């Protein structure tokens, strides 16, 4: 049954919360923006519904072996008692002196919500560096809620688009397990070819709260600013 949605402009007019000393011009513009925010929320939900309705993805047939803090593991081991595994490939190969600042910024946010996410899904963070090296950096950052796995051969990273040629790239992949079969449910695909003019390639919705919050400021995203490991 199709749910009839209310008119976004009418909903915005009823939902507007005036603030002290605002002008009529500001209120009119803010209410118009609120209507667009309502439509954006609806579009995000439509995209989420399409994502959830994807047909079964490709089965994971590679015999991938990873190193963990407790010894060798498989992708199946990472699910634990969950049916969904959310993974992130961190740009922290053995040849890098320090990890990618952008990836690191996202992992800091992921660490903050990991305990809540893990009530619903399992989480795994991959990199090609040894696990001990990842763990050392995690302690430096104060991360306590992420599980790290090394992909020493790089086979998983190449197959699931976290390594192109000799270059590591970030990759967000979600796997599902049903009837003993692991399949890719969803993988981010918005790379350079999908970027709009003047914008960095990024997925939508943006998974990083850094950029989502900056989008709510007068300055927005500065085109020449990126996070650093240290300031």
Order of alpha helices (4+ residues) and beta strands (2+ residues): alpha-alpha-beta-beta-alpha-beta-alpha-beta-alpha-beta-alpha-beta-beta-beta-beta-alpha
